[in-house]
Amino acid sequence: MLRRSLGSIVSLASRKYSGKSFSSNMAQIINGNEIAKEIRGQLKQELKDLVDSGNPVPHLTAVIVGEDPASEKYVQNKMNACLEVGISSETKRLPASTTQEELLQLIAELNKDQRVTGVLVQLPVPEHINERTICNAVDVDKDVDGFNELNIGRLALDMDGIVPATPLGVKRLLEHQNIETHGRNAVVVGRSKNVSLPMAILLHADGKYATKALDATVTICHRYTPPKELARHCRQADIIVVAVGKPGLITKDMVKPGACVIDVGINRIKDEKTGKFKLVGDVDFEEVRQVAGHITPVPGGVGPMTVAMLLHNTLKTAKKQFCDRQAS
Amino acid sequence: MLRRSLGSIVSLASRKYSGKSFSSNMAQIINGNEIAKEIRGQLKQELKDLVDSGNPVPHLTAVIVGEDPASEKYVQNKMNACLEVGISSETKRLPASTTQEELLQLIAELNKDQRVTGVLVQLPVPEHINERTICNAVDVDKDVDGFNELNIGRLALDMDGIVPATPLGVKRLLEHQNIETHGRNAVVVGRSKNVSLPMAILLHADGKYATKALDATVTICHRYTPPKELARHCRQADIIVVAVGKPGLITKDMVKPGACVIDVGINRIKDEKTGKFKLVGDVDFEEVRQVAGHITPVPGGVGPMTVAMLLHNTLKTAKKQFCDRQAS
C-alpha cells in the first residue's frame, strides 16, 4: 500500500507540473531509434571486417506467404536495414494459396543453398499452414529469428544459440540504459513464444552462462491473470515488459515510481481527434511517463531494436557457417 | 500486510490447538507414495496391454559414472519400480575415470540398439564430463529424462515431447489433489533446468496445448531474489514449489493460509536429538503445515512421483518407437 500511495503522490505531482519546469520528474524516454542506429553502425563495421578477411557477404532470404500489408512493411524495414549494414538480402513472395508442402520445399532449398546464410519466414503464415512446422523446418544454423525448437531449447538452457530478436533487443535496451536487473523484480505481461517466454528466460536466468542473462526475479502474467493481480504484480516491479497487443493495458496506477517500462505492443488505432490511424503500444504512454523512471515509446522504442537484433542474428549465423565451413 | 496479519492469526490458532481436536486446521498432507503407487498400477496395466498387442517389452538402460551412493540409491529405486511395472531394465556402471568420449560412445551404442527403448544417464556426472553434452547426446526419442535440448525446446513451445519427471510429477500431484491453478499465483523457488524451469513453464503455459499446462501466473525466485522479496512473493502465492536444497528455507510466515506447498528439496541432515541422519526438504514442514492448505512431506511426497513419471516417460518413449517402426 505504501508503494501505491507514493505512486499517487508522485504522479499527482508530475501531472501538476508536467511540461513546465518540473518536467524532469518525467520518465526518461528510451530512444530505440538512436540506440538501434548505433548498433547498426557497429554491425556495418563488423560485416566489413568479416568480408575484408575473405568471407562472402552474408545473405538473408525472407519469405512472405500471402498478402498482409503489415508483413510487407515489416519485411521492407528489415531489408532496408540489411542494405544499410551491407547484408545482401532478397524477399521471396508466395501466394496465399501456397501449400505447406510447397513452403517446406522452398525452405529445404534455402537450407541447402550455401549462398543463403539466413532464412526468415515472416509470420503469420496463412491458417492452412502450421506455423510451428515451418519454424522448425528452418535450419537451426540459418534460423535468424531464433524460432526453431532447438534454438528455443538452447535459450532455455542458457546455451549459445540464436535468441529471438525482440527479447534480445529489449535486453540490449536495458543494458544500454544501465537498468539494474540483478535481484530486481521484473514482470513480463504476455506469454507468447516469440517474445514473452524468451524474455522471461533472459530476465530470470543466470548471468554467468552464454546468454548473459539478467538474474532478475520474474513474474509471468497473462490473459488469465486477474486484472487486480496484474496491477499488483506490476506495481511491485522494477522492470515491466508488456507484449500483448492491448492499447492502454498498463496504466499509471500500475507502475511503481521509477520503474522501467518497456512497451513491445504495436497497435494500430484510430485517433479520435484527427480521424487518422496511428500506432500505439500497450502502455498508456502519456500517463505512465509521469511515474516511470524509463519508458520506451511506440513507435521508436522496441521496434527498431528488433530489426537491429535481426541483423545481429544474421551476422552471427553467417559467421558460424563460415567458421564451420573452414573447419570442415 | 493484511495477508501477513491473517497468516499470523491463523498460524497462532493452529499452534495453540495442534495435535488436539482442532488438528483439522492443519494442512492436508499429500501422500506421494500412495498416488505414485496408484500410477504405477495404471502403468503396469498399460504395459500389459502394449505387450499383449504384440509389442516388445520396453527396456530402460541406466548409466552411472563413478561411485556416488545417492546416485546408486536413486537408480536402484528406478530399477525396482521398473521391475514392479514390468519394464525390462539394466544399469551400466562406469568408473569415475571414464572419459567423455567413452561415455558418448556408449550413449551412441544405446541410441542405436533397437532393444533399448529408454536411456538415462544418472546425474551428476564427474566434473571432467560436460553434463549438457551428455544430455544432448541421448537420442531425443529415447530421452526418458526429458533433458535433451530438443525436449526442453518442445516443452517451452507447449509441444508434445518428454517432460522432465520431477516437474511432471508435481503437475500430477496438483491435478490429483484438485488444486486450482488457472489464474492463480504460483511461485517457483529455484531456477534449475531439470526441475524449476520446466516447472515454471508447465505452471504458466496455456492449458489448451499438448502439454496441458496450468495457466497460473508464475513468479520465478532464485538465489539473487532478496530474502524479503522471496518472503513477499511466497506470501502472495496460492501454490509454492520449492526446489533449491536448503533445509528450512520456507517458513510459516512466508506461506499464505490455505496455500499448497510442494517441497522438491531432498537434504540429508543430522538429527540433533538422535544423532542420526535423516532426509528433509526445503520447507519447515512442522511449522508450515499449520498454515498451508496442502503440503508434501519429504520423504514420501515428490520423490516417488519422480520415479513414477520416469516410468511414464519410459512407456511413452517406447510406444512412440514401436509406432514409428510400424509406420516405417
Chai-1 contact restraints between the chains, C-beta under 6 A:
chainA,res_idxA,chainB,res_idxB,connection_type,confidence,min_distance_angstrom,max_distance_angstrom,comment,restraint_id
A,E149,B,G153,contact,1.0,0.0,6.0,A-B,restraint_1
A,E149,B,R154,contact,1.0,0.0,6.0,A-B,restraint_2
A,E149,B,L157,contact,1.0,0.0,6.0,A-B,restraint_3
A,L150,B,L150,contact,1.0,0.0,6.0,A-B,restraint_4
A,L150,B,G153,contact,1.0,0.0,6.0,A-B,restraint_5
A,I152,B,G153,contact,1.0,0.0,6.0,A-B,restraint_6
A,I152,B,A156,contact,1.0,0.0,6.0,A-B,restraint_7
A,I152,B,L157,contact,1.0,0.0,6.0,A-B,restraint_8
A,G153,B,E149,contact,1.0,0.0,6.0,A-B,restraint_9
A,G153,B,L150,contact,1.0,0.0,6.0,A-B,restraint_10
A,G153,B,I152,contact,1.0,0.0,6.0,A-B,restraint_11
A,G153,B,G153,contact,1.0,0.0,6.0,A-B,restraint_12
A,R154,B,E149,contact,1.0,0.0,6.0,A-B,restraint_13
A,A156,B,I152,contact,1.0,0.0,6.0,A-B,restraint_14
A,A156,B,A156,contact,1.0,0.0,6.0,A-B,restraint_15
A,L157,B,E149,contact,1.0,0.0,6.0,A-B,restraint_16
A,L157,B,I152,contact,1.0,0.0,6.0,A-B,restraint_17
A,L157,B,K193,contact,1.0,0.0,6.0,A-B,restraint_18
A,H182,B,Y224,contact,1.0,0.0,6.0,A-B,restraint_19
A,G183,B,Y224,contact,1.0,0.0,6.0,A-B,restraint_20
A,G183,B,P226,contact,1.0,0.0,6.0,A-B,restraint_21
A,K193,B,L157,contact,1.0,0.0,6.0,A-B,restraint_22
A,H204,B,I220,contact,1.0,0.0,6.0,A-B,restraint_23
A,D215,B,Y224,contact,1.0,0.0,6.0,A-B,restraint_24
A,T217,B,C221,contact,1.0,0.0,6.0,A-B,restraint_25
A,T217,B,T225,contact,1.0,0.0,6.0,A-B,restraint_26
A,V218,B,I220,contact,1.0,0.0,6.0,A-B,restraint_27
A,T219,B,T219,contact,1.0,0.0,6.0,A-B,restraint_28
A,I220,B,H204,contact,1.0,0.0,6.0,A-B,restraint_29
A,I220,B,V218,contact,1.0,0.0,6.0,A-B,restraint_30
A,C221,B,T217,contact,1.0,0.0,6.0,A-B,restraint_31
A,Y224,B,H182,contact,1.0,0.0,6.0,A-B,restraint_32
A,Y224,B,G183,contact,1.0,0.0,6.0,A-B,restraint_33
A,Y224,B,D215,contact,1.0,0.0,6.0,A-B,restraint_34
A,T225,B,T217,contact,1.0,0.0,6.0,A-B,restraint_35
A,P226,B,G183,contact,1.0,0.0,6.0,A-B,restraint_36
